[in-house]
Amino acid sequence: MKSHKPLLSAFAVGALMFAGTLIAQDVPPPPAPAMPAAPATSPVPAAPMPPAEPMPSSAPAAPMPSSEPMPAPAAGAAGQTSYQTPQGEVVVRSVPAPAPTIGPAPAFEQLSGGGKSITADQAVAYPPLANDFIHADSNRNGTVSKTEYANWTKQL
């Protein structure tokens, strides 16, 4: 009888070569050639930009880039600063928003609607309590008792 070993070996080698050609075709393309590096310093200094032409009145004027430092602000009223620019004086008015005025905390009975506790929905009637409801509810049961409310109002 003839042995089929050489035939199987040849078949196995052929299959491996075929698989190798399939794998070899999935090679990523070579990287693009690198650009030559630019010289570290320019032999010719950059010329300053010419002044911009005035823009039509319908378009707002864009600020011009400048290598000059910003001029020091002129003293003005509190929350107001003015700068002298080539286009004219620029006045900046900036003040913080006024602090909200909070009246005295309402009575527990008023917020609870005559009940034994204040729910989160009822606390909305007094915004500081609604904002701090999680902390006012010290036992974390979802309601504020009369004792918890008294303790919370002491911290105001």
HELIX and SHEET records of a PDB file:
HELIX    1   1 LYS A    5  ALA A   24  1                                  20    
HELIX    2   2 PHE A  108  SER A  112  1                                   5    
HELIX    3   3 ALA A  120  ALA A  123  1                                   4    
HELIX    4   4 PRO A  127  ASN A  131  1                                   5    
HELIX    5   5 PHE A  133  ALA A  136  1                                   4    
HELIX    6   6 LYS A  146  LYS A  154  1                                   9    
SHEET    1   A 2 GLN A  80  THR A  85  0                                        
SHEET    2   A 2 GLY A  88  ARG A  93 -1                                        
SHEET    1   B 2 SER A 117  THR A 119  0                                        
SHEET    2   B 2 THR A 143  SER A 145 -1                                        
END                                                                             
